[in-house]
Structures are given as C-alpha cells and as structure tokens.
Amino acid sequence: MQQVGIIGAGWLGLPLAQALRARGDHVVLTCTTQDKCNQLRAAHWQVQCYRAGEGQDWPLTGCSSLVVAIAPSKAGDYLAAIREIAHQAKHHGVGRLLLVSATSVYAPGQSEADTPRATGERAERLLAAEQMVWQSGIASVSVLRPAGLYGPGRHPGRFLAGKQTSGELSAVNLVHLDDVVAACLLLLDAPTLAPAYMLSAPGHPHRGEFYRRASEMLGLDAPCFIPPQGSFHPLTGERICRELGFIYRWPDPMAWLEHERDEVCQGRDRAL
C-alpha cells in the first residue's frame, strides 16, 4: 500500500482516487474550494483545501507519490502553481510525481517520437510545466499526455453538435477516462519510467463520420463541415503499450459509440 496525493479532485482526479482506494492505497485529495472539500469529506474522503501557487502550507505531508491533475484553465497562474507543487513535493519527500499534461504540446503533424513544438499559449504553458517537474529533482518523474478526453459527463456527441467547423477528414484523437485512470495506476507502479507517455486510443475514425454519428446518438444537430477537409494525422500512444504492457480498454472511439447505443437499447428493453 502506498500513500498517494492527488492535486485536483475533478473529472479525472476523483475517479483515479476511487480506483486507488479500491485497490487498498491511502489517498489524500486537494481541491480549491471549501464547499467541494466539505462535499468530499461527507463522502469519507481525506481532502485538503489547497490553491497551488498562493504560498499555502503543503497539504500532502507523508505522501510518497503525487499525481498533478489540474488543467491550466483551473489555476489562476498555472506555471506558478506547478512551480510551487514541484518545489514543495521535493522538499516533503515525494519520490514519484506524475503530471497529467496533454497531446496539445505537439504541433500539427507531429508524433509521439517527436520533440514537442508547442504552438499557442496553452500548449506553451503545458510544455513549460513539464520542464518544471522534470527539473524538480524528484527521483521519479513522468508526464502523461492524453489526447482529447471523453467519458462520463463528456459525451463526444456534444463536442461539435450544431457547429460549423472544418477538418472533416482529419483523424479523431481521443482517449476514454477509463484508460487515463488505468494509465495513471500503471505509471504509479512501474519500476522505471520514460519521461513522457502519450495516451491516445489506437482507433482513429474520420472526424466528420465520428462526430455526425456521435451527435445523432444524442438526438442533437449534426455538425456542418466546411473546407478545408484537413489531413489524416492520427496520434498513436504506443510507447506505454510497448514499454509497460498497457492495453486500452476502449481502443476505438467509434466502437465505444456503438457500445453506448447498445447499452441504451438494452436499458429500454429491460424497462419494457
């Protein structure tokens, strides 16, 4: 059993905490509001109110492993937050740090084997944050770079419904929440780690086909695709499979859509 701290008890952090607790690990969570802390405590979680980057006392004393699962948009000054987390984690004896970043650190057309060339302010901040944790002096540091996230509360049918957009022939690069949680568990346990791993489901339908089908499943207006049609550049998160034996639970987002449709139909049949 290990004691794991998770900074960010949101869409990823809380399901990860549930998976860790289910296998017997001790988990300490942080969130940024007192109301959220009270809700989590009422659900029997050990949680601290912590706003990284504001000079507060370190809330995760005793944690040997740390997962940082906060989005840049959720932190007032994301780089100040990561800088403080890295410094405090090192000072308080964290031996393994896992930063959840994103595939957006790669420029269009790049692959996992390439050195990321961030384009845009958000991508540049993510890449700078990665550098901070790598340079923290913590014994074991790795970065997980998921593709577009989907799962409970994030059905892809809502992503583009009713919108006018381009890139009809571009590749869909997505990864399900279940696979992100499973990858985090694997990276917390693996004896040795690479500096970074991409996580992107191996199945890559065309953008137009996929998002029309996804919106149709929810009874929403389909997106309208206009030129340019885009180029097919799939992001393949293979390194984690090759080096650590990771297996995607949901390897094809299109197959997941069909699975969800079947589940809905079966539910209707049972109700009848």
Summary of the structure (lengths in Angstrom):
residues: 272
radius of gyration: 19.4
end to end distance: 45.7
largest distance: 60.1
contacts: 856
relative contact order: 0.12
helix: 39%
strand: 18%
